């Protein structure tokens, strides 16, 4: 879904540089343990931050409008959590700045399925990406993937299995949320339409 340009976005972001980060901040990132890639408009990560005040969260979003909407949602809260930030940056550049073995959770929620075969390497579950996540995660850390797209899910299962380093928990139809899990805006929409939600949890055990 293409988001329309928001005339208020740049001014809002400029007013909240403590939580609205960009590539200029890559050399001096605040501490965080949980990371969402392609966080969209921020609903999932904001709820996680509210529910887990002792965990530091970072949401990465390359689309500037979606990133600005996430900031707007956060600052509109009556009591704004202090354990969350969003960054408008290329995730690959961010990965280069994260120390290996320091991340507890990496969330991949309803990311672009890149359906054309020539674009499959861009998928966030592609094996080369899984290696990056594996290196960044602590022992016991998790990568958590959700999608409504059947083809993308089936391909992602193959990627995880072929990669072979994660202990896997695969749900073809993820009906009941695990304790501590929350729904993104997309997940709420798809569940209301009766679509099956697919989920893969990969745990780094060594």
C-alpha positions as CSV (number, residue, x, y, z in Angstrom):
1,X,0.0,0.0,0.0
2,X,1.4,3.4,-1.1
3,X,1.3,6.0,1.6
4,X,0.5,9.6,0.7
5,X,3.0,12.4,1.4
6,X,2.3,14.0,4.8
7,X,3.1,17.7,4.8
8,X,3.5,17.7,8.5
9,X,6.1,14.9,8.5
10,X,9.4,16.7,8.3
11,X,8.5,19.3,10.9
12,X,7.3,16.6,13.3
13,X,10.4,14.5,12.9
14,X,12.7,17.6,13.4
15,X,10.9,18.3,16.7
16,X,11.6,14.8,18.1
17,X,15.2,13.9,17.2
18,X,15.6,12.0,20.5
19,X,13.2,9.3,19.2
20,X,13.3,10.0,15.4
21,X,16.7,8.8,14.2
22,X,18.2,8.6,10.8
23,X,21.4,7.5,9.1
24,X,23.3,10.4,10.7
25,X,22.8,8.6,14.0
26,X,24.3,5.3,12.9
27,X,27.7,6.1,14.5
28,X,26.1,6.8,17.9
29,X,23.1,4.5,18.3
30,X,21.3,4.3,21.6
31,X,21.3,0.8,23.3
32,X,18.6,-1.6,22.2
33,X,17.9,-5.3,22.6
34,X,14.9,-5.8,20.3
35,X,14.8,-4.8,16.6
36,X,11.9,-4.7,14.1
37,X,12.8,-4.6,10.5
38,X,10.3,-2.8,8.3
39,X,8.3,-1.5,11.2
40,X,5.8,0.4,9.1
41,X,3.6,2.8,11.0
42,X,4.9,1.5,14.4
43,X,1.8,0.0,16.1
44,X,3.4,-3.4,16.9
45,X,6.6,-2.0,18.4
46,X,4.9,0.8,20.3
47,X,2.6,-1.8,22.0
48,X,5.6,-4.0,22.7
49,X,7.5,-1.1,24.3
50,X,4.5,-0.2,26.5
51,X,4.1,-3.8,27.7
52,X,7.9,-4.3,28.3
53,X,9.3,-1.1,29.8
54,X,12.7,-2.7,30.7
55,X,13.4,-3.7,27.1
56,X,14.9,-1.1,24.7
57,X,13.3,-1.3,21.2
58,X,14.4,0.1,17.8
59,X,12.2,0.1,14.7
60,X,13.7,0.4,11.3
61,X,11.7,1.8,8.4
62,X,13.0,2.9,5.0
63,X,9.7,4.6,4.0
64,X,9.8,8.1,5.3
65,X,6.1,8.6,5.5
66,X,5.5,5.4,7.4
67,X,8.4,6.3,9.8
68,X,6.9,9.7,10.4
69,X,3.4,8.2,11.1
70,X,5.1,5.9,13.7
71,X,6.7,9.0,15.4
72,X,3.3,10.7,15.4
73,X,1.6,7.8,17.0
74,X,4.3,7.6,19.7
75,X,4.3,11.3,20.7
76,X,0.5,11.3,20.7
77,X,0.3,8.9,23.6
78,X,-0.7,10.3,26.9
79,X,2.2,8.6,28.6
80,X,4.9,8.0,26.1
81,X,7.2,5.1,26.7
82,X,10.9,6.0,26.9
83,X,12.2,2.6,25.7
84,X,11.6,2.9,22.0
85,X,13.1,4.8,19.0
86,X,12.5,4.7,15.3
87,X,15.2,5.1,12.6
88,X,14.7,6.0,8.9
89,X,17.7,4.1,7.4
90,X,18.8,1.3,5.2
91,X,18.8,-1.8,7.4
92,X,22.0,-3.1,5.8
93,X,23.9,0.0,7.0
94,X,22.4,-0.5,10.4
95,X,23.6,-4.1,10.6
96,X,27.2,-2.9,10.1
97,X,27.0,-0.8,13.3
98,X,25.5,-3.5,15.6
99,X,27.9,-5.6,17.6
100,X,27.5,-9.3,17.0
101,X,25.8,-11.4,19.7
102,X,24.0,-8.5,21.3
103,X,20.4,-8.6,20.1
104,X,17.6,-10.6,21.8
105,X,14.8,-10.4,19.3
106,X,14.4,-9.5,15.6
107,X,10.9,-9.1,14.3
108,X,9.9,-9.5,10.6
109,X,6.2,-8.6,10.5
110,X,4.4,-8.7,7.1
111,X,7.3,-7.6,5.1
112,X,7.3,-7.2,1.3
113,X,7.1,-10.7,-0.2
114,X,9.0,-9.6,-3.3
115,X,7.1,-12.1,-5.5
116,X,9.2,-11.9,-8.6
117,X,12.0,-14.5,-8.6
118,X,14.6,-12.0,-9.7
119,X,13.9,-10.1,-6.5
120,X,13.9,-13.0,-4.0
121,X,17.3,-12.0,-2.6
122,X,15.6,-8.9,-1.3
123,X,13.3,-10.9,1.0
124,X,14.0,-10.4,4.7
125,X,14.0,-14.2,5.2
126,X,16.5,-15.0,2.4
127,X,19.3,-17.2,3.7
128,X,22.0,-14.5,3.4
129,X,19.7,-12.4,5.7
130,X,19.3,-15.2,8.1
131,X,23.0,-15.4,8.5
132,X,23.1,-11.7,9.4
133,X,20.4,-12.2,12.0
134,X,22.1,-15.3,13.4
135,X,25.4,-13.4,13.9
136,X,23.6,-10.4,15.6
137,X,21.6,-12.5,18.0
138,X,22.6,-13.6,21.5
139,X,22.5,-17.3,22.4
140,X,18.8,-17.9,23.0
141,X,17.9,-14.9,20.8
142,X,15.0,-15.2,18.4
143,X,14.0,-14.1,14.9
144,X,10.2,-14.0,14.6
145,X,8.6,-13.8,11.2
146,X,4.9,-13.4,10.3
147,X,3.1,-13.2,7.0
148,X,-0.3,-13.7,5.4
149,X,1.3,-14.5,2.0
150,X,1.2,-18.3,1.4
151,X,3.9,-18.4,-1.2
152,X,6.3,-16.2,0.7
153,X,5.7,-18.3,3.8
154,X,6.4,-21.6,2.0
155,X,9.6,-20.2,0.5
156,X,10.6,-18.8,3.9
157,X,10.1,-22.2,5.5
158,X,12.6,-23.6,2.9
159,X,15.0,-20.8,3.6
160,X,15.0,-21.4,7.4
161,X,15.3,-25.2,7.0
162,X,18.1,-24.9,4.4
163,X,19.9,-22.4,6.6
164,X,19.8,-25.0,9.3
165,X,21.2,-23.1,12.3
166,X,18.0,-22.1,14.1
167,X,15.8,-24.3,16.2
168,X,12.5,-23.8,14.5
169,X,8.9,-23.4,15.6
170,X,6.6,-23.2,12.6
171,X,2.9,-22.3,12.6
172,X,0.9,-22.8,9.4
173,X,-2.1,-21.1,11.0
174,X,-1.0,-19.0,14.0
175,X,-4.4,-18.6,15.7
176,X,-3.8,-17.8,19.3
177,X,-1.1,-15.2,20.2
178,X,1.8,-16.5,22.4
179,X,2.2,-14.8,25.7
180,X,3.8,-11.4,25.2
181,X,3.0,-11.3,21.5
182,X,1.0,-8.4,20.0
183,X,-0.6,-7.7,16.6
184,X,0.6,-5.2,14.0
185,X,-1.9,-3.1,12.1
186,X,-1.6,-5.5,9.1
187,X,-2.1,-8.6,11.3
188,X,-5.3,-7.1,12.8
189,X,-6.6,-6.3,9.3
190,X,-5.8,-9.7,7.9
191,X,-7.3,-11.5,10.9
192,X,-10.6,-9.5,10.5
193,X,-10.7,-10.7,6.9
194,X,-10.4,-14.3,8.0
195,X,-6.9,-14.8,6.5
196,X,-4.5,-17.3,8.0
197,X,-1.5,-15.9,9.7
198,X,1.8,-17.8,9.2
199,X,4.6,-17.7,11.7
200,X,8.1,-18.9,12.1
201,X,10.2,-18.5,15.2
202,X,13.9,-19.3,14.9
203,X,16.0,-19.7,18.1
204,X,19.7,-19.4,18.2
205,X,20.9,-22.2,20.5
206,X,24.7,-22.1,19.9
